[in-house]
Structures are given as C-alpha cells and as structure tokens.
C-alpha cells in the first residue's frame, strides 16, 4: 500500500467517524427537543389541573 493510499484510507476513516458523530449529535438534539416539548405539555396539563 502506498503512502497516498494509506492517507486516503485514514482520511476516509476520519470522515466516516465525523459523520457518525454528527448524525448521533443531531439525533440527540432532536430527542432533547422532543423531550422538552413533552415536558412543557405535561407541565401545562398540570397547571390546567391545578
């Protein structure tokens, strides 16, 4: 394997890792937003009940 091929493979692995981290971060952010909405809805229902 040439040096260029090694560097290309390394670059591809780093890019794949970055994409996986970015995807997970986006999913966590969306889940947090959904949880925040659910919490706000539950709190609203609690206030309505009181």
CHARMM internal coordinates of N, CA and C (Angstrom, degrees):
IC EDIT
DIST 1 N 1 CA 1.4595
DIST 1 CA 1 C 1.5360
ANGL 1 N 1 CA 1 C 107.51
DIST 1 C 2 N 1.2904
ANGL 1 CA 1 C 2 N 115.84
DIHE 1 N 1 CA 1 C 2 N 130.14
DIST 2 N 2 CA 1.4623
ANGL 1 C 2 N 2 CA 119.92
DIHE 1 CA 1 C 2 N 2 CA -179.35
DIST 2 CA 2 C 1.5249
ANGL 2 N 2 CA 2 C 110.45
DIHE 1 C 2 N 2 CA 2 C -77.49
DIST 2 C 3 N 1.3088
ANGL 2 CA 2 C 3 N 115.11
DIHE 2 N 2 CA 2 C 3 N 166.39
DIST 3 N 3 CA 1.4632
ANGL 2 C 3 N 3 CA 120.29
DIHE 2 CA 2 C 3 N 3 CA 178.62
DIST 3 CA 3 C 1.5293
ANGL 3 N 3 CA 3 C 110.80
DIHE 2 C 3 N 3 CA 3 C -61.42
DIST 3 C 4 N 1.3132
ANGL 3 CA 3 C 4 N 116.84
DIHE 3 N 3 CA 3 C 4 N -38.71
DIST 4 N 4 CA 1.4686
ANGL 3 C 4 N 4 CA 121.37
DIHE 3 CA 3 C 4 N 4 CA 178.98
DIST 4 CA 4 C 1.5218
ANGL 4 N 4 CA 4 C 110.79
DIHE 3 C 4 N 4 CA 4 C -63.69
DIST 4 C 5 N 1.3287
ANGL 4 CA 4 C 5 N 116.70
DIHE 4 N 4 CA 4 C 5 N -41.64
DIST 5 N 5 CA 1.4620
ANGL 4 C 5 N 5 CA 120.50
DIHE 4 CA 4 C 5 N 5 CA 178.86
DIST 5 CA 5 C 1.5334
ANGL 5 N 5 CA 5 C 110.83
DIHE 4 C 5 N 5 CA 5 C -65.18
DIST 5 C 6 N 1.3360
ANGL 5 CA 5 C 6 N 116.36
DIHE 5 N 5 CA 5 C 6 N -39.97
DIST 6 N 6 CA 1.4644
ANGL 5 C 6 N 6 CA 120.16
DIHE 5 CA 5 C 6 N 6 CA 177.63
DIST 6 CA 6 C 1.5225
ANGL 6 N 6 CA 6 C 111.01
DIHE 5 C 6 N 6 CA 6 C -62.68
DIST 6 C 7 N 1.3324
ANGL 6 CA 6 C 7 N 115.80
DIHE 6 N 6 CA 6 C 7 N -44.67
DIST 7 N 7 CA 1.4616
ANGL 6 C 7 N 7 CA 119.70
DIHE 6 CA 6 C 7 N 7 CA 179.86
DIST 7 CA 7 C 1.5257
ANGL 7 N 7 CA 7 C 111.43
DIHE 6 C 7 N 7 CA 7 C -65.40
DIST 7 C 8 N 1.3163
ANGL 7 CA 7 C 8 N 115.94
DIHE 7 N 7 CA 7 C 8 N -38.75
DIST 8 N 8 CA 1.4682
ANGL 7 C 8 N 8 CA 120.17
DIHE 7 CA 7 C 8 N 8 CA 178.23
DIST 8 CA 8 C 1.5277
ANGL 8 N 8 CA 8 C 110.24
DIHE 7 C 8 N 8 CA 8 C -63.87
DIST 8 C 9 N 1.3300
ANGL 8 CA 8 C 9 N 116.20
DIHE 8 N 8 CA 8 C 9 N -43.02
DIST 9 N 9 CA 1.4652
ANGL 8 C 9 N 9 CA 120.28
DIHE 8 CA 8 C 9 N 9 CA 178.56
DIST 9 CA 9 C 1.5266
ANGL 9 N 9 CA 9 C 110.39
DIHE 8 C 9 N 9 CA 9 C -63.17
DIST 9 C 10 N 1.3261
ANGL 9 CA 9 C 10 N 116.89
DIHE 9 N 9 CA 9 C 10 N -43.90
DIST 10 N 10 CA 1.4672
ANGL 9 C 10 N 10 CA 120.85
DIHE 9 CA 9 C 10 N 10 CA 177.70
DIST 10 CA 10 C 1.5214
ANGL 10 N 10 CA 10 C 110.84
DIHE 9 C 10 N 10 CA 10 C -60.45
DIST 10 C 11 N 1.3261
ANGL 10 CA 10 C 11 N 116.22
DIHE 10 N 10 CA 10 C 11 N -45.82
DIST 11 N 11 CA 1.4682
ANGL 10 C 11 N 11 CA 120.50
DIHE 10 CA 10 C 11 N 11 CA 179.70
DIST 11 CA 11 C 1.5193
ANGL 11 N 11 CA 11 C 110.57
DIHE 10 C 11 N 11 CA 11 C -59.76
DIST 11 C 12 N 1.3269
ANGL 11 CA 11 C 12 N 117.11
DIHE 11 N 11 CA 11 C 12 N -42.65
DIST 12 N 12 CA 1.4629
ANGL 11 C 12 N 12 CA 121.01
DIHE 11 CA 11 C 12 N 12 CA -179.59
DIST 12 CA 12 C 1.5294
ANGL 12 N 12 CA 12 C 111.43
DIHE 11 C 12 N 12 CA 12 C -65.28
DIST 12 C 13 N 1.3332
ANGL 12 CA 12 C 13 N 116.63
DIHE 12 N 12 CA 12 C 13 N -38.59
DIST 13 N 13 CA 1.4644
ANGL 12 C 13 N 13 CA 119.70
DIHE 12 CA 12 C 13 N 13 CA 178.12
DIST 13 CA 13 C 1.5275
ANGL 13 N 13 CA 13 C 111.42
DIHE 12 C 13 N 13 CA 13 C -66.86
DIST 13 C 14 N 1.3186
ANGL 13 CA 13 C 14 N 116.31
DIHE 13 N 13 CA 13 C 14 N -41.97
DIST 14 N 14 CA 1.4636
ANGL 13 C 14 N 14 CA 120.20
DIHE 13 CA 13 C 14 N 14 CA 178.23
DIST 14 CA 14 C 1.5251
ANGL 14 N 14 CA 14 C 110.13
DIHE 13 C 14 N 14 CA 14 C -63.98
DIST 14 C 15 N 1.3313
ANGL 14 CA 14 C 15 N 117.06
DIHE 14 N 14 CA 14 C 15 N -42.28
DIST 15 N 15 CA 1.4632
ANGL 14 C 15 N 15 CA 120.77
DIHE 14 CA 14 C 15 N 15 CA 179.00
DIST 15 CA 15 C 1.5242
ANGL 15 N 15 CA 15 C 110.80
DIHE 14 C 15 N 15 CA 15 C -63.29
DIST 15 C 16 N 1.3265
ANGL 15 CA 15 C 16 N 117.14
DIHE 15 N 15 CA 15 C 16 N -41.12
DIST 16 N 16 CA 1.4676
ANGL 15 C 16 N 16 CA 120.58
DIHE 15 CA 15 C 16 N 16 CA 179.17
DIST 16 CA 16 C 1.5248
ANGL 16 N 16 CA 16 C 110.71
DIHE 15 C 16 N 16 CA 16 C -65.21
DIST 16 C 17 N 1.3205
ANGL 16 CA 16 C 17 N 116.86
DIHE 16 N 16 CA 16 C 17 N -41.18
DIST 17 N 17 CA 1.4643
ANGL 16 C 17 N 17 CA 120.59
DIHE 16 CA 16 C 17 N 17 CA 178.36
DIST 17 CA 17 C 1.5223
ANGL 17 N 17 CA 17 C 110.33
DIHE 16 C 17 N 17 CA 17 C -64.42
DIST 17 C 18 N 1.3082
ANGL 17 CA 17 C 18 N 116.90
DIHE 17 N 17 CA 17 C 18 N -43.89
DIST 18 N 18 CA 1.4668
ANGL 17 C 18 N 18 CA 120.68
DIHE 17 CA 17 C 18 N 18 CA 178.79
DIST 18 CA 18 C 1.5206
ANGL 18 N 18 CA 18 C 110.56
DIHE 17 C 18 N 18 CA 18 C -60.49
DIST 18 C 19 N 1.3323
ANGL 18 CA 18 C 19 N 116.91
DIHE 18 N 18 CA 18 C 19 N -44.41
DIST 19 N 19 CA 1.4653
ANGL 18 C 19 N 19 CA 120.58
DIHE 18 CA 18 C 19 N 19 CA -179.90
DIST 19 CA 19 C 1.5278
ANGL 19 N 19 CA 19 C 111.36
DIHE 18 C 19 N 19 CA 19 C -63.02
DIST 19 C 20 N 1.3218
ANGL 19 CA 19 C 20 N 116.71
DIHE 19 N 19 CA 19 C 20 N -39.08
DIST 20 N 20 CA 1.4649
ANGL 19 C 20 N 20 CA 120.15
DIHE 19 CA 19 C 20 N 20 CA 178.79
DIST 20 CA 20 C 1.5314
ANGL 20 N 20 CA 20 C 110.60
DIHE 19 C 20 N 20 CA 20 C -65.36
DIST 20 C 21 N 1.3312
ANGL 20 CA 20 C 21 N 116.60
DIHE 20 N 20 CA 20 C 21 N -42.90
DIST 21 N 21 CA 1.4674
ANGL 20 C 21 N 21 CA 120.38
DIHE 20 CA 20 C 21 N 21 CA 179.09
DIST 21 CA 21 C 1.5201
ANGL 21 N 21 CA 21 C 110.76
DIHE 20 C 21 N 21 CA 21 C -65.42
DIST 21 C 22 N 1.3189
ANGL 21 CA 21 C 22 N 116.61
DIHE 21 N 21 CA 21 C 22 N -42.02
DIST 22 N 22 CA 1.4620
ANGL 21 C 22 N 22 CA 120.72
DIHE 21 CA 21 C 22 N 22 CA 179.26
DIST 22 CA 22 C 1.5216
ANGL 22 N 22 CA 22 C 110.75
DIHE 21 C 22 N 22 CA 22 C -62.74
DIST 22 C 23 N 1.3328
ANGL 22 CA 22 C 23 N 117.02
DIHE 22 N 22 CA 22 C 23 N -43.47
DIST 23 N 23 CA 1.4616
ANGL 22 C 23 N 23 CA 121.55
DIHE 22 CA 22 C 23 N 23 CA 179.58
DIST 23 CA 23 C 1.5267
ANGL 23 N 23 CA 23 C 110.85
DIHE 22 C 23 N 23 CA 23 C -62.20
DIST 23 C 24 N 1.3299
ANGL 23 CA 23 C 24 N 116.14
DIHE 23 N 23 CA 23 C 24 N -45.01
DIST 24 N 24 CA 1.4639
ANGL 23 C 24 N 24 CA 120.15
DIHE 23 CA 23 C 24 N 24 CA 179.52
DIST 24 CA 24 C 1.5298
ANGL 24 N 24 CA 24 C 110.68
DIHE 23 C 24 N 24 CA 24 C -63.72
DIST 24 C 25 N 1.3267
ANGL 24 CA 24 C 25 N 116.88
DIHE 24 N 24 CA 24 C 25 N -40.27
DIST 25 N 25 CA 1.4663
ANGL 24 C 25 N 25 CA 120.98
DIHE 24 CA 24 C 25 N 25 CA 179.06
DIST 25 CA 25 C 1.5229
ANGL 25 N 25 CA 25 C 110.94
DIHE 24 C 25 N 25 CA 25 C -62.36
DIST 25 C 26 N 1.3263
ANGL 25 CA 25 C 26 N 116.61
DIHE 25 N 25 CA 25 C 26 N -42.85
DIST 26 N 26 CA 1.4619
ANGL 25 C 26 N 26 CA 120.08
DIHE 25 CA 25 C 26 N 26 CA 178.99
DIST 26 CA 26 C 1.5231
ANGL 26 N 26 CA 26 C 111.26
DIHE 25 C 26 N 26 CA 26 C -63.76
DIST 26 C 27 N 1.3428
ANGL 26 CA 26 C 27 N 116.21
DIHE 26 N 26 CA 26 C 27 N -42.03
DIST 27 N 27 CA 1.4688
ANGL 26 C 27 N 27 CA 118.90
DIHE 26 CA 26 C 27 N 27 CA 179.07
DIST 27 CA 27 C 1.5245
ANGL 27 N 27 CA 27 C 111.15
DIHE 26 C 27 N 27 CA 27 C -65.53
DIST 27 C 28 N 1.3252
ANGL 27 CA 27 C 28 N 117.16
DIHE 27 N 27 CA 27 C 28 N -40.16
DIST 28 N 28 CA 1.4627
ANGL 27 C 28 N 28 CA 119.77
DIHE 27 CA 27 C 28 N 28 CA 177.79
DIST 28 CA 28 C 1.5268
ANGL 28 N 28 CA 28 C 111.24
DIHE 27 C 28 N 28 CA 28 C -64.10
DIST 28 C 29 N 1.3260
ANGL 28 CA 28 C 29 N 116.85
DIHE 28 N 28 CA 28 C 29 N -39.58
DIST 29 N 29 CA 1.4678
ANGL 28 C 29 N 29 CA 120.28
DIHE 28 CA 28 C 29 N 29 CA 178.75
DIST 29 CA 29 C 1.5249
ANGL 29 N 29 CA 29 C 110.79
DIHE 28 C 29 N 29 CA 29 C -64.72
DIST 29 C 30 N 1.3317
ANGL 29 CA 29 C 30 N 116.72
DIHE 29 N 29 CA 29 C 30 N -41.75
DIST 30 N 30 CA 1.4694
ANGL 29 C 30 N 30 CA 119.87
DIHE 29 CA 29 C 30 N 30 CA 178.99
DIST 30 CA 30 C 1.5240
ANGL 30 N 30 CA 30 C 110.57
DIHE 29 C 30 N 30 CA 30 C -65.91
DIST 30 C 31 N 1.3373
ANGL 30 CA 30 C 31 N 117.04
DIHE 30 N 30 CA 30 C 31 N -40.50
DIST 31 N 31 CA 1.4686
ANGL 30 C 31 N 31 CA 120.24
DIHE 30 CA 30 C 31 N 31 CA 178.22
DIST 31 CA 31 C 1.5170
ANGL 31 N 31 CA 31 C 110.79
DIHE 30 C 31 N 31 CA 31 C -64.29
DIST 31 C 32 N 1.3213
ANGL 31 CA 31 C 32 N 117.04
DIHE 31 N 31 CA 31 C 32 N -40.60
DIST 32 N 32 CA 1.4649
ANGL 31 C 32 N 32 CA 120.50
DIHE 31 CA 31 C 32 N 32 CA 178.86
DIST 32 CA 32 C 1.5254
ANGL 32 N 32 CA 32 C 110.56
DIHE 31 C 32 N 32 CA 32 C -63.22
DIST 32 C 33 N 1.3303
ANGL 32 CA 32 C 33 N 116.19
DIHE 32 N 32 CA 32 C 33 N -40.26
DIST 33 N 33 CA 1.4658
ANGL 32 C 33 N 33 CA 120.05
DIHE 32 CA 32 C 33 N 33 CA 178.64
DIST 33 CA 33 C 1.5234
ANGL 33 N 33 CA 33 C 110.42
DIHE 32 C 33 N 33 CA 33 C -65.10
DIST 33 C 34 N 1.3425
ANGL 33 CA 33 C 34 N 116.99
DIHE 33 N 33 CA 33 C 34 N -42.47
DIST 34 N 34 CA 1.4623
ANGL 33 C 34 N 34 CA 120.61
DIHE 33 CA 33 C 34 N 34 CA 177.47
DIST 34 CA 34 C 1.5268
ANGL 34 N 34 CA 34 C 110.85
DIHE 33 C 34 N 34 CA 34 C -62.48
DIST 34 C 35 N 1.3279
ANGL 34 CA 34 C 35 N 116.34
DIHE 34 N 34 CA 34 C 35 N -42.73
DIST 35 N 35 CA 1.4654
ANGL 34 C 35 N 35 CA 120.00
DIHE 34 CA 34 C 35 N 35 CA 179.30
DIST 35 CA 35 C 1.5179
ANGL 35 N 35 CA 35 C 111.18
DIHE 34 C 35 N 35 CA 35 C -64.45
DIST 35 C 36 N 1.3196
ANGL 35 CA 35 C 36 N 116.74
DIHE 35 N 35 CA 35 C 36 N -37.72
DIST 36 N 36 CA 1.4675
ANGL 35 C 36 N 36 CA 120.30
DIHE 35 CA 35 C 36 N 36 CA 178.43
DIST 36 CA 36 C 1.5265
ANGL 36 N 36 CA 36 C 110.76
DIHE 35 C 36 N 36 CA 36 C -64.28
DIST 36 C 37 N 1.3320
ANGL 36 CA 36 C 37 N 116.57
DIHE 36 N 36 CA 36 C 37 N -40.72
DIST 37 N 37 CA 1.4669
ANGL 36 C 37 N 37 CA 120.32
DIHE 36 CA 36 C 37 N 37 CA 177.63
DIST 37 CA 37 C 1.5230
ANGL 37 N 37 CA 37 C 111.04
DIHE 36 C 37 N 37 CA 37 C -64.86
DIST 37 C 38 N 1.3397
ANGL 37 CA 37 C 38 N 116.67
DIHE 37 N 37 CA 37 C 38 N -42.75
DIST 38 N 38 CA 1.4678
ANGL 37 C 38 N 38 CA 120.16
DIHE 37 CA 37 C 38 N 38 CA 179.34
DIST 38 CA 38 C 1.5270
ANGL 38 N 38 CA 38 C 110.61
DIHE 37 C 38 N 38 CA 38 C -63.04
DIST 38 C 39 N 1.3260
ANGL 38 CA 38 C 39 N 115.95
DIHE 38 N 38 CA 38 C 39 N -41.73
DIST 39 N 39 CA 1.4627
ANGL 38 C 39 N 39 CA 120.14
DIHE 38 CA 38 C 39 N 39 CA 178.94
DIST 39 CA 39 C 1.5260
ANGL 39 N 39 CA 39 C 110.72
DIHE 38 C 39 N 39 CA 39 C -63.65
DIST 39 C 40 N 1.3269
ANGL 39 CA 39 C 40 N 116.82
DIHE 39 N 39 CA 39 C 40 N -42.49
DIST 40 N 40 CA 1.4643
ANGL 39 C 40 N 40 CA 120.61
DIHE 39 CA 39 C 40 N 40 CA 178.92
DIST 40 CA 40 C 1.5256
ANGL 40 N 40 CA 40 C 110.62
DIHE 39 C 40 N 40 CA 40 C -64.15
DIST 40 C 41 N 1.3268
ANGL 40 CA 40 C 41 N 117.07
DIHE 40 N 40 CA 40 C 41 N -40.43
DIST 41 N 41 CA 1.4655
ANGL 40 C 41 N 41 CA 120.48
DIHE 40 CA 40 C 41 N 41 CA 177.50
DIST 41 CA 41 C 1.5242
ANGL 41 N 41 CA 41 C 110.99
DIHE 40 C 41 N 41 CA 41 C -63.53
DIST 41 C 42 N 1.3264
ANGL 41 CA 41 C 42 N 116.42
DIHE 41 N 41 CA 41 C 42 N -44.19
DIST 42 N 42 CA 1.4664
ANGL 41 C 42 N 42 CA 120.49
DIHE 41 CA 41 C 42 N 42 CA 179.48
DIST 42 CA 42 C 1.5214
ANGL 42 N 42 CA 42 C 110.84
DIHE 41 C 42 N 42 CA 42 C -63.89
DIST 42 C 43 N 1.3089
ANGL 42 CA 42 C 43 N 116.87
DIHE 42 N 42 CA 42 C 43 N -40.48
DIST 43 N 43 CA 1.4692
ANGL 42 C 43 N 43 CA 120.74
DIHE 42 CA 42 C 43 N 43 CA 178.62
DIST 43 CA 43 C 1.5230
ANGL 43 N 43 CA 43 C 109.98
DIHE 42 C 43 N 43 CA 43 C -65.38
DIST 43 C 44 N 1.3254
ANGL 43 CA 43 C 44 N 116.43
DIHE 43 N 43 CA 43 C 44 N -39.95
DIST 44 N 44 CA 1.4692
ANGL 43 C 44 N 44 CA 120.53
DIHE 43 CA 43 C 44 N 44 CA 177.62
DIST 44 CA 44 C 1.5119
ANGL 44 N 44 CA 44 C 111.19
DIHE 43 C 44 N 44 CA 44 C -62.04
DIST 44 C 45 N 1.3279
ANGL 44 CA 44 C 45 N 115.90
DIHE 44 N 44 CA 44 C 45 N -42.34
DIST 45 N 45 CA 1.4701
ANGL 44 C 45 N 45 CA 120.02
DIHE 44 CA 44 C 45 N 45 CA 178.10
DIST 45 CA 45 C 1.5367
ANGL 45 N 45 CA 45 C 110.37
DIHE 44 C 45 N 45 CA 45 C -64.28
DIST 45 C 46 N 1.3191
ANGL 45 CA 45 C 46 N 116.59
DIHE 45 N 45 CA 45 C 46 N -38.96
DIST 46 N 46 CA 1.4572
ANGL 45 C 46 N 46 CA 120.51
DIHE 45 CA 45 C 46 N 46 CA 177.72
DIST 46 CA 46 C 1.5165
ANGL 46 N 46 CA 46 C 110.99
DIHE 45 C 46 N 46 CA 46 C -62.31
DIST 46 C 47 N 1.3343
ANGL 46 CA 46 C 47 N 116.37
DIHE 46 N 46 CA 46 C 47 N -44.33
DIST 47 N 47 CA 1.4688
ANGL 46 C 47 N 47 CA 120.14
DIHE 46 CA 46 C 47 N 47 CA 178.19
DIST 47 CA 47 C 1.5188
ANGL 47 N 47 CA 47 C 111.23
DIHE 46 C 47 N 47 CA 47 C -63.64
DIST 47 C 48 N 1.3343
ANGL 47 CA 47 C 48 N 116.80
DIHE 47 N 47 CA 47 C 48 N -38.33
DIST 48 N 48 CA 1.4564
ANGL 47 C 48 N 48 CA 120.70
DIHE 47 CA 47 C 48 N 48 CA 177.28
DIST 48 CA 48 C 1.5295
ANGL 48 N 48 CA 48 C 110.20
DIHE 47 C 48 N 48 CA 48 C -63.59
DIST 48 C 49 N 1.3061
ANGL 48 CA 48 C 49 N 117.11
DIHE 48 N 48 CA 48 C 49 N -37.63
DIST 49 N 49 CA 1.4428
ANGL 48 C 49 N 49 CA 122.51
DIHE 48 CA 48 C 49 N 49 CA -178.65
DIST 49 CA 49 C 1.5275
ANGL 49 N 49 CA 49 C 111.14
DIHE 48 C 49 N 49 CA 49 C -68.00
DIST 49 C 50 N 1.3375
ANGL 49 CA 49 C 50 N 114.36
DIHE 49 N 49 CA 49 C 50 N -37.45
DIST 50 N 50 CA 1.4706
ANGL 49 C 50 N 50 CA 119.28
DIHE 49 CA 49 C 50 N 50 CA -178.49
DIST 50 CA 50 C 1.5074
ANGL 50 N 50 CA 50 C 106.87
DIHE 49 C 50 N 50 CA 50 C -74.31
END
COOR INIT
IC SEED 1 N 1 CA 1 C
IC BUILD
